[in-house]
Structure formats: C-alpha cells, structure tokens
C-alpha cells in the first residue's frame, strides 16, 4: 500500500495539508496510508527546511507550501 507522510509539528498548515491529501485520495479513488510525522529528527531526515512537507511513496514532493488538491492527486497517481 502507498504510504503518504505529512511532515510537520502539527501546525494549522500541517493539518490543512493532511486534509487536502485525504481529499485528493477521495478524488482519485486510490487507497493509501496517511501518516503524520511530528518528530523533528525524522522530518529533518527528509531534508525539509520548512514545514509542512509531503512525502509520497518515500519521495519528498513538497515542502514549505500547501499544494492544491489537484496537484496532490497527480502526485498520488504518479506514485
């Protein structure tokens, strides 16, 4: 199963990104495990300088911004 990680300390932007990821999954009809990562050491391991970060299938696809639901859906399909 595809794993999607939302990287961040739990700020409003991190929660918003998680919500958009779930919306994108509903749009695509695909299944994935959405994991919130709040441990700073794990976040830094992905070379994220600004949160929120988004990791899809082990690959960092976004950091420091909130992409659109459509963009997230494209990344999910590509993974």
ABEGO torsion letter per residue (X at the ends): XBBBBBBEAGBAAAAAAAAAAAAAAAAAGBBBBBBBBABAAAAAAAGBABOBBBBBGGBBABBGBBBBAAAAAAAAAAX
